[in-house]
């Protein structure tokens, strides 16, 4: 056996390296400066629109009939239905909801392949509520420099009032956010009234509290950490965007070499970037867009507004930072040009899939039945032989009326020759005849049915087929079940 001796290459007399107090760097507070320009205005409009949609949609009324909540958008778990304006989705039709989610994902993929992370920069809930919270923060504490001075200043009555007022409004917004969320799961006027009287369901208070806490924490204190560490989308979008996609881009072909601009200095032999760092100061993520594509960048385009403002002041063309493609910037740096193209393999593929799935969903929804119908055979006893030799089987019929009106439905049976059947509480049919039952609007009815066949048949088992027919529309649905005649 060979003996191996390990010898350290480190000098034993050398001082040991200091061990860091923590393996994680402490978060540095970001103080984004208020930007002015077209993209900042777009963000104000998008924020107002998205918040307006979120808070107001539950109050839109939509007539649906007696005994049904007349709310346009409602996830009615108690009634086991989902309403979205003219759409009504039952638990049996959950595949429609799955299809809508797939469509939303494909639409997001398509937008990302065209415009980069425009979702993150404008319409993501984390972005919208964080933007709102920063606006409140500015209202109480001032813009970037004032907030930095306030945080460094010792505690005083003025600082306590500003900080306290800010957090009070943050909590109020968070509570309104959680309160609006529960309106989507209950009739809005009813839950709004009962919530403050203590009569609302316990789940309403629970989810309102959860959303209040998470909104306050995510938008108020965590902010950019959510986008950087918690959200999976920055990782996913890397596979969806490429050098052909429009992204918020620093045009290094024009900006480099960068250097501060001194008085009476021209731009001969240098780039247009004057290294003012205004793009960094307005960034809510605290990054430098000039360092290239970064995981943290949400493409809010506020750096474009800040840079354009500086370019106008120094007499240079705007657009040093702009929506551009990596391929175009690289081509210009080498003296060439590249045109932006909407039609690329991935955008065509996403578009085809969106059209295909949309067509399937519309066809499925347009051709779906107004009824759900099933027949369940009794297991014990599997059959009963009557004194006159006839054989009887028992069944449970389940009939779901998805329409908004009460319907009269005819029920018949076939597949058993001259069989007769009885629906308990309704009546008994004659051989070859049927019975009529009343189905309430959006009702789920269960009936007890007994089917009897004459004596003398030789088969051990047959297939019973129960047929329901709406005489007004002619719509017909069939459901089958086995019929047991007895052991031979």
C-alpha positions as CSV (number, residue, x, y, z in Angstrom):
1,X,0.0,0.0,0.0
2,X,1.4,3.4,-0.9
3,X,1.2,6.1,1.8
4,X,0.3,9.5,0.6
5,X,1.2,12.6,2.6
6,X,-0.7,15.9,1.8
7,X,1.5,19.0,2.2
8,X,-0.2,22.4,2.4
9,X,1.3,25.0,0.1
10,X,0.3,27.8,2.5
11,X,3.0,29.3,4.7
12,X,2.2,28.1,8.3
13,X,3.5,31.4,9.6
14,X,1.4,33.5,7.3
15,X,-1.7,35.2,8.9
16,X,-5.0,33.4,8.4
17,X,-7.4,35.1,6.1
18,X,-10.2,36.9,7.8
19,X,-13.6,35.2,7.7
20,X,-16.4,37.4,6.6
21,X,-19.2,38.2,9.1
22,X,-21.8,37.1,6.6
23,X,-21.9,35.2,3.3
24,X,-24.6,37.6,2.1
25,X,-24.1,41.2,1.2
26,X,-26.5,43.6,3.0
27,X,-29.1,45.2,0.8
28,X,-28.3,48.7,-0.2
29,X,-31.4,51.0,-0.2
30,X,-32.3,52.3,-3.6
31,X,-33.6,55.8,-4.0
32,X,-35.0,56.1,-7.5
33,X,-35.2,59.7,-8.8
34,X,-38.4,60.9,-10.5
35,X,-38.0,60.7,-14.3
36,X,-39.9,63.0,-16.7
37,X,-40.7,62.0,-20.3
38,X,-43.0,60.0,-22.5
39,X,-42.2,56.6,-20.9
40,X,-42.8,57.9,-17.4
41,X,-46.2,59.2,-18.7
42,X,-47.0,55.8,-20.2
43,X,-46.2,54.2,-16.9
44,X,-48.5,56.7,-15.1
45,X,-51.3,55.8,-17.5
46,X,-50.7,52.1,-17.3
47,X,-50.6,52.2,-13.5
48,X,-53.9,54.2,-13.4
49,X,-55.5,51.8,-15.9
50,X,-54.4,48.5,-14.3
51,X,-55.3,49.7,-10.7
52,X,-58.6,51.0,-12.0
53,X,-59.4,47.6,-13.6
54,X,-58.4,45.7,-10.4
55,X,-60.4,47.8,-8.0
56,X,-63.5,48.5,-10.2
57,X,-64.2,45.2,-12.1
58,X,-65.9,43.4,-9.2
59,X,-68.5,46.2,-9.1
60,X,-69.6,45.7,-12.7
61,X,-73.0,44.1,-12.8
62,X,-74.1,41.5,-15.4
63,X,-77.7,40.1,-15.3
64,X,-77.7,36.3,-14.9
65,X,-81.2,35.4,-13.7
66,X,-83.0,34.8,-10.4
67,X,-80.9,33.5,-7.5
68,X,-77.5,34.0,-9.3
69,X,-75.1,36.8,-8.5
70,X,-75.3,39.5,-11.1
71,X,-71.5,40.1,-11.0
72,X,-69.6,40.3,-14.3
73,X,-66.4,38.6,-13.0
74,X,-66.8,36.2,-10.1
75,X,-65.3,32.9,-9.0
76,X,-68.3,31.5,-7.2
77,X,-67.0,28.6,-5.3
78,X,-70.2,28.2,-3.3
79,X,-72.2,27.9,-6.5
80,X,-69.4,25.9,-8.2
81,X,-69.1,28.3,-11.2
82,X,-66.8,30.8,-12.7
83,X,-68.3,33.9,-14.4
84,X,-66.5,36.2,-16.8
85,X,-69.0,38.5,-18.4
86,X,-70.8,36.3,-21.0
87,X,-68.7,33.2,-20.1
88,X,-69.9,30.7,-17.6
89,X,-67.5,27.9,-16.7
90,X,-68.6,24.9,-14.6
91,X,-66.3,22.6,-12.7
92,X,-66.7,20.0,-15.5
93,X,-65.4,22.6,-18.0
94,X,-62.2,23.5,-16.2
95,X,-60.3,22.7,-19.4
96,X,-61.6,26.1,-20.8
97,X,-59.8,27.9,-17.9
98,X,-56.7,25.8,-18.7
99,X,-56.9,26.9,-22.3
100,X,-57.2,30.6,-21.3
101,X,-54.1,30.2,-19.1
102,X,-52.2,28.7,-22.0
103,X,-53.3,31.5,-24.3
104,X,-52.1,34.1,-21.7
105,X,-48.7,32.3,-21.5
106,X,-48.3,32.2,-25.2
107,X,-49.3,35.9,-25.5
108,X,-46.7,36.7,-22.9
109,X,-44.1,34.7,-24.9
110,X,-45.0,36.5,-28.1
111,X,-44.8,40.0,-26.5
112,X,-41.4,39.1,-24.9
113,X,-40.0,37.9,-28.2
114,X,-41.0,41.2,-29.8
115,X,-40.6,43.8,-27.0
116,X,-38.5,42.1,-24.3
117,X,-39.6,42.4,-20.7
118,X,-42.3,44.9,-21.4
119,X,-44.6,43.0,-19.0
120,X,-42.2,43.4,-16.1
121,X,-41.7,47.1,-16.8
122,X,-45.3,48.2,-17.1
123,X,-48.0,45.7,-16.1
124,X,-46.6,43.3,-13.6
125,X,-48.5,43.7,-10.3
126,X,-45.2,44.0,-8.4
127,X,-44.1,46.8,-10.7
128,X,-47.4,48.6,-10.5
129,X,-47.8,48.5,-6.7
130,X,-44.1,49.3,-6.2
131,X,-44.5,52.4,-8.5
132,X,-47.5,53.5,-6.5
133,X,-45.7,53.0,-3.2
134,X,-42.7,55.0,-4.5
135,X,-45.1,57.8,-5.5
136,X,-46.5,57.9,-1.9
137,X,-42.9,57.9,-0.6
138,X,-42.1,60.9,-2.7
139,X,-45.2,62.7,-1.5
140,X,-44.2,62.3,2.2
141,X,-40.4,62.4,2.0
142,X,-39.5,64.2,-1.2
143,X,-37.4,63.1,-4.2
144,X,-34.2,61.1,-4.2
145,X,-31.8,63.6,-2.5
146,X,-34.4,64.6,0.1
147,X,-35.1,61.0,1.0
148,X,-31.4,60.2,1.3
149,X,-31.0,63.2,3.7
150,X,-34.0,62.2,5.7
151,X,-32.8,58.6,6.2
152,X,-29.4,59.9,7.4
153,X,-30.9,62.5,9.7
154,X,-31.4,61.7,13.4
155,X,-35.0,60.9,14.5
156,X,-37.1,63.9,15.0
157,X,-40.8,64.8,15.1
158,X,-40.6,65.8,11.4
159,X,-39.0,62.5,10.5
160,X,-41.4,60.5,12.6
161,X,-44.4,62.2,11.0
162,X,-43.2,61.7,7.5
163,X,-42.2,58.1,8.0
164,X,-45.4,57.3,10.0
165,X,-47.6,59.0,7.4
166,X,-46.0,57.1,4.6
167,X,-46.4,53.7,6.3
168,X,-50.0,54.5,7.2
169,X,-50.9,55.2,3.5
170,X,-48.9,52.1,2.5
171,X,-51.0,50.0,4.9
172,X,-54.2,51.6,3.7
173,X,-53.3,50.8,0.0
174,X,-52.4,47.2,1.1
175,X,-55.7,46.8,2.9
176,X,-57.6,48.1,-0.2
177,X,-55.7,45.6,-2.3
178,X,-56.5,42.6,-0.1
179,X,-60.1,43.9,0.3
180,X,-60.6,44.1,-3.5
181,X,-59.2,40.6,-4.0
182,X,-62.0,39.0,-1.9
183,X,-64.6,40.8,-4.1
184,X,-63.7,38.5,-6.9
185,X,-64.7,35.4,-4.8
186,X,-68.0,36.8,-3.4
187,X,-70.8,39.0,-4.5
188,X,-69.1,42.4,-4.1
189,X,-71.9,44.5,-2.5
190,X,-72.7,41.7,-0.1
191,X,-69.2,41.0,1.1
192,X,-68.4,44.7,1.3
193,X,-71.3,45.1,3.7
194,X,-70.8,42.0,5.8
195,X,-67.0,42.3,6.0
196,X,-67.2,45.3,8.4
197,X,-70.0,43.8,10.5
198,X,-68.2,40.5,11.2
199,X,-70.6,38.4,9.2
200,X,-68.3,37.6,6.3
201,X,-66.9,34.1,5.9
202,X,-63.6,33.4,7.8
203,X,-61.8,32.8,4.5
204,X,-62.6,36.4,3.5
205,X,-60.8,37.8,6.5
206,X,-57.9,35.4,6.0
207,X,-57.2,36.2,2.4
208,X,-57.7,39.9,2.9
209,X,-55.1,39.8,5.7
210,X,-52.7,37.7,3.6
211,X,-52.9,40.1,0.6
212,X,-52.6,43.1,2.9
213,X,-49.4,41.7,4.4
214,X,-47.8,40.6,1.2
215,X,-48.6,43.9,-0.6
216,X,-47.1,45.9,2.2
217,X,-44.0,43.8,2.4
218,X,-43.4,43.2,-1.3
219,X,-44.1,46.7,-2.6
220,X,-43.0,48.6,0.5
221,X,-39.8,46.9,1.8
222,X,-38.6,44.2,-0.6
223,X,-39.2,45.9,-4.0
224,X,-36.4,45.0,-6.4
225,X,-35.5,41.9,-4.4
226,X,-38.8,40.3,-5.5
227,X,-37.8,40.8,-9.2
228,X,-34.2,39.7,-8.6
229,X,-34.6,36.7,-6.2
230,X,-38.2,35.6,-5.9
231,X,-39.7,35.9,-9.4
232,X,-38.8,33.1,-11.9
233,X,-39.7,35.3,-14.9
234,X,-36.3,36.9,-15.3
235,X,-34.8,33.4,-15.8
236,X,-37.5,32.3,-18.1
237,X,-37.4,35.4,-20.3
238,X,-33.8,34.7,-21.1
239,X,-35.0,31.8,-23.3
240,X,-37.7,33.8,-24.9
241,X,-35.8,36.9,-26.0
242,X,-32.9,37.0,-28.4
243,X,-30.7,39.4,-30.3
244,X,-33.7,40.3,-32.6
245,X,-36.0,41.4,-29.8
246,X,-36.5,45.0,-28.9
247,X,-35.1,45.7,-25.5
248,X,-34.2,48.8,-23.5
249,X,-30.6,49.1,-24.8
250,X,-27.6,51.4,-24.3
251,X,-26.3,52.1,-27.8
252,X,-22.6,51.7,-27.1
253,X,-21.8,52.2,-30.8
254,X,-22.7,55.8,-30.2
255,X,-22.0,56.3,-26.5
256,X,-18.4,55.0,-26.2
257,X,-15.9,56.1,-25.2
258,X,-17.7,57.8,-22.4
259,X,-16.3,60.6,-20.3
260,X,-17.6,63.6,-18.3
261,X,-18.3,66.7,-20.4
262,X,-16.5,69.9,-19.4
263,X,-17.4,73.4,-20.3
264,X,-16.6,74.5,-23.9
265,X,-15.7,70.9,-24.7
266,X,-16.9,69.4,-27.9
267,X,-17.7,65.8,-28.8
268,X,-14.8,65.2,-31.2
269,X,-13.1,61.9,-30.7
270,X,-15.5,60.7,-28.0
271,X,-18.9,59.2,-27.5
272,X,-22.1,60.9,-26.6
273,X,-22.3,59.5,-23.1
274,X,-21.2,62.1,-20.6
275,X,-21.2,59.7,-17.7
276,X,-23.8,61.7,-15.7
277,X,-25.3,58.6,-14.2
278,X,-28.8,60.0,-14.5
279,X,-29.9,56.6,-16.0
280,X,-28.7,54.9,-12.8
281,X,-30.4,57.4,-10.5
282,X,-33.9,56.9,-12.0
283,X,-33.6,53.1,-12.1
284,X,-35.9,51.4,-9.6
285,X,-33.6,48.4,-9.7
286,X,-30.4,50.4,-9.0
287,X,-28.5,49.0,-12.0
288,X,-26.4,50.7,-14.8
289,X,-28.0,50.0,-18.1
290,X,-24.7,50.7,-19.8
291,X,-23.3,47.5,-18.4
292,X,-25.4,45.6,-20.9
293,X,-28.2,43.0,-20.5
294,X,-28.8,42.2,-16.8
295,X,-31.1,39.9,-14.9
296,X,-32.3,42.7,-12.7
297,X,-33.4,45.0,-15.5
298,X,-37.2,45.2,-15.8
299,X,-37.2,47.3,-19.0
300,X,-39.3,50.1,-17.5
301,X,-37.6,52.6,-19.9
302,X,-37.2,55.3,-17.3
303,X,-33.5,55.5,-18.1
304,X,-34.5,56.4,-21.7
305,X,-36.4,59.5,-20.4
306,X,-33.5,60.5,-18.1
307,X,-30.9,60.1,-20.9
308,X,-33.0,61.9,-23.5
309,X,-33.4,64.8,-21.1
310,X,-29.6,65.1,-20.7
311,X,-29.0,64.7,-24.4
312,X,-31.3,67.7,-25.1
313,X,-29.4,69.8,-22.6
314,X,-26.0,69.1,-24.1
315,X,-27.3,69.5,-27.7
316,X,-27.0,65.9,-28.8
317,X,-29.6,63.7,-30.5
318,X,-31.9,61.7,-28.2
319,X,-32.0,57.9,-28.3
320,X,-28.6,57.1,-26.7
321,X,-30.6,54.7,-24.6
322,X,-33.6,53.4,-26.5
323,X,-35.6,50.4,-27.5
324,X,-33.3,48.6,-29.9
325,X,-32.0,45.1,-30.8
326,X,-28.6,43.8,-29.9
327,X,-28.1,42.8,-33.5
328,X,-28.7,46.3,-34.8
329,X,-26.3,47.8,-32.3
330,X,-23.6,45.3,-33.1
331,X,-24.2,45.9,-36.9
332,X,-23.9,49.7,-36.5
333,X,-20.7,49.3,-34.4
334,X,-19.2,47.5,-37.4
335,X,-20.5,50.1,-39.9
336,X,-23.6,48.2,-41.1
337,X,-27.3,48.4,-40.6
338,X,-30.0,45.9,-39.8
339,X,-33.8,46.4,-40.0
340,X,-36.1,45.2,-37.3
341,X,-38.3,42.3,-38.3
342,X,-41.6,41.3,-36.7
343,X,-41.8,38.0,-38.7
344,X,-39.3,35.6,-37.2
345,X,-39.6,31.8,-36.6
346,X,-40.5,32.1,-32.9
347,X,-43.0,35.0,-33.4
348,X,-44.7,33.1,-36.2
349,X,-44.8,29.9,-34.1
350,X,-46.3,31.7,-31.1
351,X,-48.9,33.4,-33.4
352,X,-49.9,30.2,-35.0
353,X,-50.3,28.5,-31.6
354,X,-52.4,31.4,-30.3
355,X,-54.7,31.3,-33.3
356,X,-55.0,27.5,-33.1
357,X,-55.8,27.4,-29.4
358,X,-58.2,30.3,-29.6
359,X,-60.1,28.6,-32.4
360,X,-60.3,25.3,-30.4
361,X,-61.6,27.2,-27.3
362,X,-64.2,29.2,-29.3
363,X,-65.3,26.0,-31.1
364,X,-65.5,24.1,-27.8
365,X,-67.4,26.8,-26.0
366,X,-69.8,27.4,-28.9
367,X,-70.6,23.7,-29.3
368,X,-70.9,22.8,-25.6
369,X,-74.1,21.3,-24.3
370,X,-76.6,23.2,-22.1
371,X,-76.8,20.1,-19.9
372,X,-74.5,17.6,-18.1
373,X,-76.1,14.2,-17.6
374,X,-74.9,11.0,-16.0
375,X,-76.3,7.6,-15.0
376,X,-75.0,5.7,-12.0
377,X,-76.1,2.1,-11.4
378,X,-76.8,0.7,-7.9
379,X,-74.2,-1.8,-6.8
380,X,-76.2,-3.4,-4.0
381,X,-78.3,-5.2,-4.9
382,X,-77.3,-5.3,-8.5
383,X,-80.8,-6.5,-9.5
384,X,-84.1,-7.5,-8.0
385,X,-86.3,-10.4,-9.4
386,X,-90.0,-9.6,-8.9
387,X,-92.6,-12.3,-8.1
388,X,-93.9,-12.3,-11.7
389,X,-90.4,-13.0,-13.1
390,X,-89.5,-9.4,-14.2
391,X,-86.1,-8.0,-13.4
392,X,-85.6,-4.5,-11.9
393,X,-82.4,-2.4,-11.7
394,X,-82.0,0.8,-9.7
395,X,-80.1,3.9,-11.0
396,X,-79.3,7.5,-9.9
397,X,-79.7,10.2,-12.6
398,X,-77.7,13.4,-12.3
399,X,-78.9,16.3,-14.5
400,X,-77.1,19.6,-14.6
401,X,-78.9,22.6,-16.2
402,X,-76.3,25.1,-17.3
403,X,-78.8,27.6,-18.8
404,X,-80.2,30.6,-17.1
405,X,-83.9,29.5,-17.4
406,X,-86.0,26.7,-16.0
407,X,-86.3,23.9,-18.6
408,X,-88.7,21.0,-19.3
409,X,-86.7,17.9,-20.3
410,X,-88.1,14.6,-21.7
411,X,-86.4,11.4,-20.4
412,X,-86.6,8.0,-22.3
413,X,-84.7,4.8,-22.2
414,X,-83.6,2.5,-25.0
415,X,-81.6,-0.7,-25.6
416,X,-83.8,-2.9,-23.5
417,X,-86.8,-3.6,-25.7
418,X,-90.1,-3.2,-23.9
419,X,-88.6,-2.0,-20.7
420,X,-90.5,0.5,-18.5
421,X,-89.1,2.8,-15.9
422,X,-90.2,4.8,-12.9
423,X,-88.7,8.0,-11.6
424,X,-89.5,8.3,-7.9
425,X,-91.7,11.3,-7.2
426,X,-92.3,11.9,-11.0
427,X,-94.2,8.8,-12.2
428,X,-94.0,5.6,-14.2
429,X,-93.6,5.4,-18.0
430,X,-95.4,3.0,-20.3
431,X,-93.3,0.6,-22.4
432,X,-91.6,2.6,-25.2
433,X,-92.8,5.9,-23.6
434,X,-91.0,8.6,-21.5
435,X,-91.4,11.1,-18.7
436,X,-90.9,14.8,-18.3
437,X,-89.0,16.5,-15.5
438,X,-88.4,20.1,-14.6
439,X,-84.8,21.4,-14.3
440,X,-84.2,24.7,-12.5
441,X,-81.9,27.3,-13.9
442,X,-78.3,26.5,-13.1
443,X,-79.7,23.6,-11.1
444,X,-78.2,20.2,-10.2
445,X,-80.9,17.6,-9.9
446,X,-80.7,14.0,-8.9
447,X,-83.4,11.5,-9.5
448,X,-84.0,7.9,-8.4
449,X,-84.9,5.7,-11.4
450,X,-86.1,2.1,-11.4
451,X,-85.9,0.2,-14.8
452,X,-87.9,-3.0,-15.2
453,X,-87.8,-5.5,-18.1
454,X,-90.2,-8.4,-18.8
455,X,-89.4,-12.0,-17.8
456,X,-88.1,-14.5,-20.3
457,X,-85.0,-12.7,-21.7
458,X,-81.9,-14.9,-22.0
459,X,-79.1,-12.3,-21.9
460,X,-77.2,-11.9,-18.6
461,X,-76.4,-8.3,-19.2
462,X,-77.5,-5.5,-21.5
463,X,-76.6,-1.9,-22.0
464,X,-79.2,0.6,-20.8
465,X,-79.2,4.0,-22.6
466,X,-81.0,6.9,-21.0
467,X,-81.8,9.8,-23.3
468,X,-82.7,13.3,-22.3
469,X,-84.2,15.8,-24.9
470,X,-85.0,19.4,-24.6
471,X,-88.2,19.8,-26.7
472,X,-87.7,23.5,-27.2
473,X,-84.2,23.3,-28.7
474,X,-84.1,19.7,-29.8
475,X,-80.8,19.2,-27.9
476,X,-80.3,15.5,-27.0
477,X,-77.8,13.8,-24.7
478,X,-77.3,10.2,-24.0
479,X,-75.7,8.4,-21.1
480,X,-75.3,4.6,-20.7
481,X,-75.1,2.1,-17.9
482,X,-75.2,-1.7,-17.6
483,X,-78.4,-3.6,-16.9
484,X,-78.0,-6.8,-14.9
485,X,-80.7,-9.5,-15.4
486,X,-79.3,-12.1,-13.0
487,X,-76.9,-15.1,-12.8
488,X,-77.4,-17.9,-15.4
